């Protein structure tokens, strides 16, 4: 794809996410003068700050804004009845910490088993040499 096409596709995604009908609307949503959009077009380059501003304002994923990959927005995580989203986040964080602790324990077990395996191989070699 040619740079101009990439630029046009990117501007289109930014406009869709911002709900902008034209470049003047997009400039207003980004917080720049319309001439800034014209200047970016001439350079075939969208400033990174534009992605951040539109993503923050619209809840659009940066990967979608920048590359058109994946869903435009993350699917909301359904809340369990009787729990607020903060409780859900805390519960998910606790689960993450527990999973990381299990991973650390497993990595320690793997290291121990590798050491034991090396020792057994050495012992096996010594026994074969003697035998």
VOSEVO-947721 format. One record per residue: residue in three letters; residue number from 0; x, y, z of N, C-alpha, C in turn. Coordinates in pm, whole numbers, plus 50000, padded with zeros to 5 digits. Each point is the difference from the previous one (the first is absolute). Example, Ala and Ser with C-alpha at 12.3 -4.5 7.8 and 13.67 -1.06 7.14 Angstrom:
BEGIN
res;n;n.xx;n.yy;n.zz;ca.xx;ca.yy;ca.zz;c.xx;c.yy;c.zz
ALA;0;51319;49431;50780;49911;50119;50000;50090;50120;50000
SER;1;49965;50105;49928;50082;50119;50006;49923;50109;50073
//
This chain:
BEGIN
res;n;n.xx;n.yy;n.zz;ca.xx;ca.yy;ca.zz;c.xx;c.yy;c.zz
UNK;0;50084;49883;50000;49916;50117;50000;50089;50124;50000
UNK;1;49964;50098;49922;50076;50123;49988;49983;50085;50125
UNK;2;50101;50083;50034;49991;50084;50120;49875;50088;50003
UNK;3;49961;50056;49885;49882;50087;49997;49875;49920;50037
UNK;4;49990;49876;49950;49885;49916;50033;49998;49967;50148
UNK;5;50116;49972;50056;50009;49970;50144;49955;50123;50079
UNK;6;50046;50117;49959;49960;50123;50068;49849;50018;49992
UNK;7;49943;49984;49882;49855;50018;49983;49922;49901;50086
UNK;8;50044;49874;50002;49933;49900;50082;50008;50038;50148
UNK;9;50115;50049;50041;50019;50039;50140;49911;50119;50036
UNK;10;49995;50100;49914;49915;50117;50024;49854;49958;50005
UNK;11;49962;49906;49915;49862;49950;50000;49968;49933;50133
UNK;12;50092;49916;50049;49974;49933;50129;49991;50102;50113
UNK;13;50089;50099;50000;49993;50104;50104;49867;50074;49993
UNK;14;49955;50031;49878;49874;50071;49982;49881;49917;50048
UNK;15;50000;49873;49965;49892;49910;50043;49995;49994;50152
UNK;16;50115;49979;50063;50006;49990;50145;49955;50129;50068
UNK;17;50037;50113;49940;49966;50131;50058;49858;50043;49966
UNK;18;49937;49931;49905;49868;50042;49955;50007;50127;49917
UNK;19;50113;50021;49935;50021;50121;49921;49947;49980;49858
UNK;20;49928;50101;49951;49945;49992;49865;50098;50048;49894
UNK;21;50097;50080;50043;50099;50054;49906;50128;50030;50077
UNK;22;50100;50047;49928;50130;50024;50063;49995;50114;50102
UNK;23;49913;50097;49977;49987;50110;50097;49945;49946;50132
UNK;24;49901;49909;49992;49948;49937;50122;50109;49918;50069
UNK;25;50077;49927;49921;50108;49920;50057;50101;50089;50070
UNK;26;50038;50108;49936;50096;50094;50060;49947;50052;50133
UNK;27;49870;50033;50003;49939;50051;50122;50005;49893;50111
UNK;28;49972;49875;49964;50003;49891;50098;50141;49976;50054
UNK;29;50098;50016;49913;50140;49979;50040;50052;50120;50080
UNK;30;49942;50117;49971;50045;50121;50068;50108;50073;49923
UNK;31;49993;49990;49866;50098;50069;49915;49923;50083;49897
UNK;32;50073;50087;49931;49941;50077;49891;49987;49910;49877
UNK;33;49902;50024;49915;49986;49918;49878;50127;49996;49915
UNK;34;50079;50107;50007;50125;50003;49923;50096;49889;50045
UNK;35;49989;49959;50125;50086;49893;50049;49970;49868;49928
UNK;36;49873;49977;49970;49962;49879;49927;50056;50009;49857
UNK;37;49989;50117;49940;50055;50021;49866;50151;49978;49999
UNK;38;50067;50052;50101;50145;49983;50011;50037;49853;50017
UNK;39;49925;49928;50082;50025;49857;50020;49980;49924;49869
UNK;40;49900;50041;49924;49974;49935;49871;50120;50019;49906
UNK;41;50056;50119;49997;50116;50027;49913;50119;49913;50040
UNK;42;50017;49975;50130;50111;49918;50050;49969;49850;49998
UNK;43;49871;49966;49974;49955;49860;50008;50030;49939;50136
UNK;44;49981;50079;50105;50033;49954;50135;49902;50059;50100
UNK;45;49940;49911;50079;49907;50042;50105;50076;50007;50131
UNK;46;49998;50115;50069;50069;50009;50129;49943;49900;50102
UNK;47;50088;49941;50076;49959;49899;50100;49901;50056;50100
UNK;48;50012;50127;50033;49910;50059;50099;49855;49996;49954
UNK;49;49978;50001;49870;49862;49995;49949;49935;49866;50033
UNK;50;50077;49893;49987;49947;49869;50033;49960;49994;50147
UNK;51;50089;50050;50084;49975;49997;50145;49876;50079;50036
UNK;52;49985;50119;49940;49884;50084;50032;49870;49935;49957
UNK;53;49996;49947;49880;49877;49938;49951;49970;49871;50077
UNK;54;50103;49922;50029;49979;49877;50077;49942;50032;50137
UNK;55;50055;50101;50065;49953;50038;50133;49857;50052;49995
UNK;56;49970;50085;49903;49866;50059;49990;49894;49899;49960
UNK;57;50036;49907;49912;49899;49912;49942;49999;49858;50055
UNK;58;50105;49964;50076;50007;49863;50050;50039;49900;49891
UNK;59;50061;50051;49894;50041;49915;49889;50139;49944;50026
UNK;60;50021;49876;49959;50131;49935;50018;50105;50066;49912
UNK;61;50118;50023;50057;50109;50060;49923;50040;49914;49881
UNK;62;50004;49869;50017;50039;49912;49890;49905;50016;49882
UNK;63;49871;50015;50028;49904;50020;49891;50021;50137;49937
UNK;64;50017;50103;50083;50020;50134;49944;50125;50005;49912
UNK;65;50108;49942;50047;50127;50012;49929;50011;49906;49879
UNK;66;49950;49877;50015;50025;49899;49897;49873;49938;49942
UNK;67;49886;50030;50060;49875;49940;49952;49987;49853;50037
UNK;68;50074;49956;50102;49999;49859;50038;49915;49978;50124
UNK;69;49931;49886;50001;49919;49963;50115;49872;50082;50007
UNK;70;49926;49979;50109;49875;50075;50015;50027;50147;50029
UNK;71;49904;50083;49962;50014;50144;50022;50007;50031;50149
UNK;72;49916;49933;50076;49996;50021;50146;50005;49865;50069
UNK;73;50052;50001;50122;50000;49879;50080;49857;49968;50039
UNK;74;49971;49871;50008;49868;49960;50047;49996;50021;50150
UNK;75;49893;50061;50051;49994;50021;50144;49994;49867;50075
UNK;76;50068;49997;50114;49998;49881;50084;49869;50001;50079
UNK;77;49919;49894;49984;49873;50000;50073;50024;49991;50150
UNK;78;49926;50078;50073;50013;49997;50146;49915;49886;50055
UNK;79;50048;49943;50108;49922;49899;50069;49891;50072;50078
UNK;80;49884;49939;50008;49894;50064;50080;50046;50024;50143
UNK;81;49971;50117;50051;50033;50032;50138;50142;50050;50020
UNK;82;50075;50015;49894;50137;50049;50013;50017;50124;49914
UNK;83;50072;50096;50054;50031;50119;49921;50120;49971;49912
UNK;84;50023;50086;49902;50114;49978;49911;50131;50008;50077
UNK;85;50006;50083;50106;50123;50009;50080;50028;49868;50070
UNK;86;49896;49937;50051;50018;49869;50065;50047;49898;49898
UNK;87;49942;50006;49879;50043;49907;49895;50146;50022;49965
UNK;88;50042;50125;49989;50141;50030;49968;50091;49949;50111
UNK;89;49963;50022;50123;50081;49953;50112;50009;49848;49999
UNK;90;49889;49934;49974;49999;49854;49994;50090;49950;49887
UNK;91;49992;50065;49884;50085;49961;49888;50147;50024;50031
UNK;92;50030;50109;50068;50138;50030;50038;50052;49892;50096
UNK;93;49919;49961;50096;50040;49895;50094;50026;49869;49926
UNK;94;49914;49968;49903;50019;49879;49921;50130;50007;49921
UNK;95;50031;50117;49947;50124;50019;49925;50121;49977;50091
UNK;96;49998;50058;50119;50111;49984;50094;50016;49852;50037
UNK;97;49889;49932;50024;50006;49857;50033;50060;49920;49885
UNK;98;49959;50032;49878;50053;49930;49883;50150;50026;49984
UNK;99;50042;50124;50024;50143;50032;49992;50078;49926;50107
UNK;100;49945;49988;50120;50067;49926;50107;50011;49852;49965
UNK;101;49895;49944;49939;50005;49859;49956;50106;49982;49892
UNK;102;50010;50098;49909;50100;49993;49894;50141;50003;50059
UNK;103;50023;50085;50098;50132;50007;50064;50034;49868;50068
UNK;104;49902;49942;50069;50023;49871;50066;50032;49892;49897
UNK;105;49929;50000;49888;50026;49901;49896;50139;50019;49938
UNK;106;50040;50125;49980;50133;50027;49946;50109;49951;50095
UNK;107;49977;50017;50131;50095;49949;50098;50007;49848;49994
UNK;108;49882;49936;49986;49996;49854;49988;50076;49953;49876
UNK;109;49982;50070;49889;50069;49964;49876;50150;50012;50020
UNK;110;50045;50107;50063;50144;50019;50024;50054;49887;50088
UNK;111;49925;49965;50102;50042;49892;50090;50007;49867;49925
UNK;112;49900;49974;49916;49999;49876;49924;50114;49995;49899
UNK;113;50035;50112;49942;50112;50005;49906;50130;49968;50073
UNK;114;50016;50055;50120;50120;49972;50080;50006;49852;50035
UNK;115;49888;49947;50046;49993;49858;50037;50028;49912;49878
UNK;116;49948;50037;49885;50021;49925;49877;50148;49999;49963
UNK;117;50065;50115;50011;50143;50008;49969;50081;49912;50095
UNK;118;49963;50002;50128;50071;49916;50098;49980;49852;49969
UNK;119;49878;49961;49961;49973;49860;49968;50076;49957;49874
UNK;120;50008;50089;49903;50076;49968;49879;50147;49979;50033
UNK;121;50055;50086;50085;50140;49987;50040;50022;49868;50075
UNK;122;49909;49968;50090;50010;49874;50075;49989;49881;49907
UNK;123;49909;50007;49905;49984;49893;49901;50128;49980;49921
UNK;124;50062;50110;49958;50125;49992;49924;50110;49936;50084
UNK;125;50010;50040;50128;50102;49941;50088;49978;49850;50017
UNK;126;49875;49960;50015;49969;49858;50018;50033;49920;49874
UNK;127;49975;50058;49884;50030;49931;49874;50152;49985;49982
UNK;128;50072;50104;50037;50145;49996;49986;50061;49893;50095
UNK;129;49942;49983;50116;50050;49901;50098;49960;49858;49960
UNK;130;49883;49989;49937;49942;49870;49976;50052;49922;49891
//
